[in-house]
């Protein structure tokens, strides 16, 4: 993933950096919850980790996240 701010790349990240594979943190969470007799409810939203740090934004900034094999998503702050 490449994160662009106003046309310049400000961060890059790889999904495998989250414990080796993006599914690993979810498995860890499910196993940890099971130790306490808990489980993930059907339909739960689980965010396994961030691919990069948070970036400060201000009015008129445009942020684009480009993902290999998935495409891009952008937002313009007003």
Residue pairs with C-beta under 8 A, 6 or more apart in sequence:
1 12
1 13
1 14
1 15
1 51
1 52
1 65
1 66
1 67
1 68
2 9
2 11
2 12
2 65
2 66
3 9
3 10
3 11
3 12
3 13
3 51
3 52
3 55
3 63
3 64
3 65
3 66
4 10
4 62
4 63
4 64
4 65
4 66
5 55
5 57
5 61
5 62
5 63
6 61
6 62
7 62
10 55
11 51
11 52
11 53
11 55
12 52
13 50
13 51
13 52
14 51
15 21
15 22
15 51
16 22
17 51
18 24
18 25
18 48
18 49
18 51
19 25
19 28
19 49
22 48
22 49
23 48
24 48
25 48
25 49
26 46
26 48
29 40
29 46
30 39
30 40
33 39
33 40
40 46
55 63
57 63
57 77
58 77
59 77
59 78
60 76
60 77
60 78
61 76
61 77
62 74
62 75
62 76
62 77
63 74
63 75
63 77
64 72
64 73
64 74
65 72
65 73
65 74
66 72
67 73
